[in-house]
Amino acid sequence: MGTDVLTVPELDIVRTWHLPTRAAETDTDALALLEVRFSRFGTWYEIDSWWEGRFLERTQRGAFAKTIQESGTRVKIMFNHGFDFNIGDKLLGPIDSIEEEADSPVLLSSMFDTSYNRDLLPGLRAGVYGSSFMFRVMKDEWDQEPGRSEHNPESLPERTIPEVRLFEAGPVTWPANPEATAGIRCLSGTDAYYDSLRSRDPRRVDELRSRVSALRTPDDTAGRRATVDGPGAAPAPPNEPAARHSAGPTPAQQRVAAYSALR
């Protein structure tokens, strides 16, 4: 039997894939053309995180449609989420295009002709870097008691994400293990992200940590998420793109916010 998963709605989360980020020659003045594919639709992967809990997750096609339409050109492209010792939070290039393809969202960027990009270029051309992205969940659908299945032998809670708000994507040095099974080729980078962020913004990280800890106290009831889909496996993701972000928080997010307001 699954255990309810608790989180705060404004938590920024990170996912890392073994989807190669590549750079190709270009006929422009740019150093190279960078291609980042960063979320494989409909693929279950396991999340095991202090910040988020332990569950299975998948994004569905259309999850990025609204954020691409509204703010796609403002998405940042950085190496290792801006925490690389040498490059820092320097941008690799602008967004030339970003769209959802059948299997994954993909962005293209004309890389700036800089020394730090030249250092990355051999590895990018060889396809040895993975991809990662940072986002916030705008809508999610939970099955807290899915039962055992081939993709979920431990009967972990399952989350399907139909809407996200995308902030940043780019290449990373340590992607998910390419030898892992198809269902776990994505990793949560959320813990490592907040460990790094604490050196820059300790107050924000400590406040979020306190709120997450409060949700996990033994007598907590008001903040628990309800099962959305009921017993059984989560439904297959539809192919239709999301029309727009929700106008407000989901019912589960409202319950978490109400509980936090009482503290």
C-alpha positions as CSV (number, residue, x, y, z in Angstrom):
1,M,0.0,0.0,0.0
2,G,1.3,3.4,-0.9
3,T,2.0,6.3,1.4
4,D,0.7,9.8,0.8
5,V,3.3,12.1,-0.6
6,L,3.6,15.6,0.9
7,T,5.2,18.7,-0.5
8,V,4.8,22.5,-0.8
9,P,3.3,23.9,-4.0
10,E,6.1,26.5,-4.7
11,L,8.9,24.0,-4.5
12,D,11.1,24.2,-7.6
13,I,12.2,20.8,-8.7
14,V,14.9,19.3,-10.9
15,R,14.9,16.3,-13.1
16,T,18.0,14.8,-14.8
17,W,17.9,12.5,-17.8
18,H,20.4,10.5,-19.8
19,L,19.2,12.3,-22.9
20,P,22.3,13.5,-24.7
21,T,22.7,17.2,-25.1
22,R,24.5,17.8,-28.4
23,A,26.1,20.7,-30.3
24,A,26.3,20.8,-34.1
25,E,28.0,23.0,-36.6
26,T,26.1,26.1,-37.7
27,D,26.4,28.6,-40.6
28,T,25.7,31.6,-38.3
29,D,28.2,33.6,-36.2
30,A,27.4,31.4,-33.2
31,L,29.9,28.9,-31.8
32,A,27.6,26.0,-32.4
33,L,23.9,25.0,-32.4
34,L,23.0,23.4,-29.1
35,E,20.1,20.9,-28.9
36,V,18.6,19.9,-25.5
37,R,16.0,17.2,-25.2
38,F,15.0,17.1,-21.5
39,S,11.8,15.1,-20.6
40,R,10.7,11.8,-22.1
41,F,7.0,11.8,-22.2
42,G,5.0,8.9,-20.7
43,T,8.0,7.2,-19.1
44,W,7.8,6.2,-15.5
45,Y,10.8,7.1,-13.3
46,E,11.4,6.8,-9.6
47,I,11.8,9.9,-7.4
48,D,13.5,9.3,-4.0
49,S,14.1,12.7,-2.4
50,W,14.2,14.2,1.0
51,W,12.4,17.3,-0.4
52,E,9.8,15.4,-2.4
53,G,9.4,11.9,-1.0
54,R,9.5,8.6,-2.8
55,F,7.1,7.9,-5.7
56,L,6.9,7.2,-9.4
57,E,6.4,10.1,-11.8
58,R,5.9,10.8,-15.5
59,T,5.3,13.9,-17.6
60,Q,2.7,13.7,-20.4
61,R,2.8,15.3,-23.8
62,G,1.4,18.8,-23.6
63,A,2.8,19.5,-20.1
64,F,5.1,22.2,-21.5
65,A,2.7,23.7,-24.0
66,K,1.5,26.7,-21.9
67,T,4.9,27.6,-20.5
68,I,6.4,27.5,-24.0
69,Q,3.7,29.7,-25.4
70,E,3.9,32.3,-22.6
71,S,7.6,32.4,-21.6
72,G,9.5,30.0,-23.8
73,T,12.0,32.6,-24.9
74,R,12.8,33.5,-21.3
75,V,13.9,30.0,-20.3
76,K,17.5,30.0,-19.2
77,I,20.2,27.6,-20.6
78,M,23.0,26.9,-18.1
79,F,25.5,24.2,-17.5
80,N,24.9,22.2,-14.3
81,H,22.1,24.6,-13.3
82,G,24.6,27.4,-12.9
83,F,26.5,25.8,-10.1
84,D,29.6,24.8,-12.0
85,F,32.8,26.0,-10.3
86,N,34.3,27.6,-13.4
87,I,31.3,28.7,-15.4
88,G,28.9,29.7,-12.6
89,D,25.5,31.0,-13.8
90,K,26.7,32.3,-17.1
91,L,24.2,31.6,-19.9
92,L,25.3,29.3,-22.8
93,G,23.1,31.0,-25.3
94,P,19.6,32.4,-26.2
95,I,16.5,30.4,-26.9
96,D,16.3,30.1,-30.7
97,S,13.3,27.7,-30.5
98,I,11.6,25.5,-28.0
99,E,8.8,23.1,-28.8
100,E,7.2,19.8,-27.9
101,E,8.0,16.9,-30.2
102,A,6.3,13.6,-30.0
103,D,8.7,12.1,-27.4
104,S,10.1,15.1,-25.5
105,P,10.3,18.9,-25.4
106,V,13.4,20.2,-27.3
107,L,15.2,23.5,-27.3
108,L,17.7,24.9,-29.8
109,S,20.2,27.6,-28.9
110,S,23.0,29.4,-30.8
111,M,25.8,29.1,-28.4
112,F,27.7,32.3,-27.5
113,D,31.3,32.3,-28.7
114,T,32.9,32.4,-25.3
115,S,35.8,30.6,-23.6
116,Y,33.5,28.6,-21.3
117,N,31.4,27.4,-24.2
118,R,34.6,26.4,-26.1
119,D,35.6,24.3,-23.1
120,L,32.2,22.5,-23.2
121,L,32.1,22.1,-27.0
122,P,34.1,18.8,-27.4
123,G,31.9,17.0,-24.9
124,L,28.7,18.4,-26.4
125,R,29.7,17.4,-29.9
126,A,30.5,13.9,-28.5
127,G,27.1,13.7,-26.8
128,V,28.6,12.7,-23.4
129,Y,26.6,15.2,-21.4
130,G,23.1,14.5,-20.2
131,S,20.2,16.9,-19.9
132,S,18.4,18.4,-16.9
133,F,15.7,21.0,-16.3
134,M,14.2,22.9,-13.4
135,F,10.4,23.5,-13.2
136,R,7.4,23.9,-11.0
137,V,4.4,21.6,-11.1
138,M,1.2,23.5,-12.0
139,K,-1.1,20.5,-12.2
140,D,-0.6,16.9,-11.1
141,E,-2.7,13.8,-10.8
142,W,-1.9,11.3,-7.9
143,D,-2.7,7.7,-7.5
144,Q,-1.6,7.0,-3.9
145,E,-2.5,3.3,-3.9
146,P,-1.9,2.0,-7.5
147,G,-1.3,-1.6,-6.7
148,R,1.7,-3.6,-7.9
149,S,2.5,-3.6,-11.6
150,E,5.4,-4.3,-14.0
151,H,6.5,-0.7,-13.9
152,N,5.8,-0.3,-10.2
153,P,6.6,-3.6,-8.4
154,E,6.7,-1.8,-5.0
155,S,3.3,-0.2,-5.4
156,L,4.7,3.3,-4.9
157,P,2.4,6.3,-5.2
158,E,2.3,7.5,-8.9
159,R,2.2,11.1,-10.1
160,T,1.3,12.1,-13.6
161,I,2.2,15.7,-14.5
162,P,0.0,17.4,-17.2
163,E,1.3,21.0,-16.6
164,V,4.6,22.5,-15.6
165,R,6.2,25.9,-15.6
166,L,9.7,25.7,-17.0
167,F,12.5,27.9,-15.7
168,E,15.7,26.4,-17.0
169,A,17.2,23.6,-19.0
170,G,20.7,22.6,-20.1
171,P,23.5,20.1,-20.1
172,V,24.8,18.3,-17.0
173,T,27.8,16.3,-16.2
174,W,26.1,13.5,-14.2
175,P,22.9,12.4,-15.8
176,A,20.9,9.4,-14.8
177,N,22.5,6.0,-15.2
178,P,22.1,4.9,-18.9
179,E,22.3,1.2,-17.9
180,A,19.2,1.6,-15.6
181,T,15.9,0.1,-16.6
182,A,13.7,2.2,-18.8
183,G,11.5,3.2,-15.9
184,I,14.2,4.9,-13.9
185,R,16.4,6.7,-16.3
186,C,15.5,10.0,-14.8
187,L,16.8,11.2,-11.4
188,S,15.6,13.9,-9.0
189,G,18.2,16.5,-8.8
190,T,16.1,18.5,-6.3
191,D,18.2,17.6,-3.2
192,A,21.5,18.5,-4.8
193,Y,20.0,21.7,-6.2
194,Y,18.8,22.9,-2.8
195,D,22.1,21.9,-1.2
196,S,23.9,24.2,-3.7
197,L,21.3,26.9,-3.4
198,R,21.7,27.1,0.4
199,S,25.1,28.7,-0.1
200,R,23.5,31.6,-2.0
201,D,20.1,31.9,-0.3
202,P,20.1,30.1,3.1
203,R,17.0,31.9,4.4
204,R,14.8,30.7,1.5
205,V,16.1,27.1,1.7
206,D,15.7,26.9,5.5
207,E,12.2,28.3,5.3
208,L,11.2,25.7,2.7
209,R,12.9,23.0,4.7
210,S,10.9,23.9,7.8
211,R,7.6,23.9,5.9
212,V,8.4,20.5,4.3
213,S,9.3,19.1,7.7
214,A,6.1,20.4,9.3
215,L,4.0,18.5,6.6
216,R,5.6,15.2,7.7
217,T,4.8,15.4,11.4
218,P,2.9,12.3,12.7
219,D,-0.2,14.2,13.6
220,D,-0.5,15.9,10.2
221,T,-3.9,15.3,8.5
222,A,-4.9,18.6,6.9
223,G,-1.9,18.7,4.5
224,R,-2.2,15.2,3.1
225,R,-2.8,14.8,-0.6
226,A,-5.9,12.8,-1.6
227,T,-5.9,10.1,-4.2
228,V,-7.0,11.6,-7.5
229,D,-7.6,8.7,-9.7
230,G,-8.6,6.1,-7.2
231,P,-7.2,2.5,-7.1
232,G,-5.4,1.0,-10.0
233,A,-2.7,2.2,-12.4
234,A,-2.6,5.9,-13.3
235,P,-4.3,6.6,-16.7
236,A,-2.3,6.7,-19.9
237,P,-1.2,10.2,-20.8
238,P,-3.3,11.7,-23.6
239,N,-1.7,13.1,-26.7
240,E,-3.6,16.4,-26.8
241,P,-1.4,19.3,-25.6
242,A,-2.5,21.3,-22.6
243,A,-4.5,24.4,-23.6
244,R,-3.4,26.6,-20.7
245,H,-2.1,26.6,-17.1
246,S,-4.8,26.3,-14.4
247,A,-6.2,29.6,-13.2
248,G,-5.1,28.8,-9.7
249,P,-3.7,26.1,-7.4
250,T,-4.9,22.6,-7.6
251,P,-7.2,21.3,-4.8
252,A,-4.2,19.4,-3.3
253,Q,-2.2,22.6,-3.3
254,Q,-5.0,24.5,-1.7
255,R,-5.1,22.0,1.1
256,V,-1.4,22.4,1.7
257,A,-1.7,26.2,1.6
258,A,-4.6,26.0,4.1
259,Y,-2.6,23.8,6.4
260,S,0.4,26.2,6.2
261,A,-1.8,29.2,7.0
262,L,-2.8,27.5,10.3
263,R,0.8,27.1,11.5
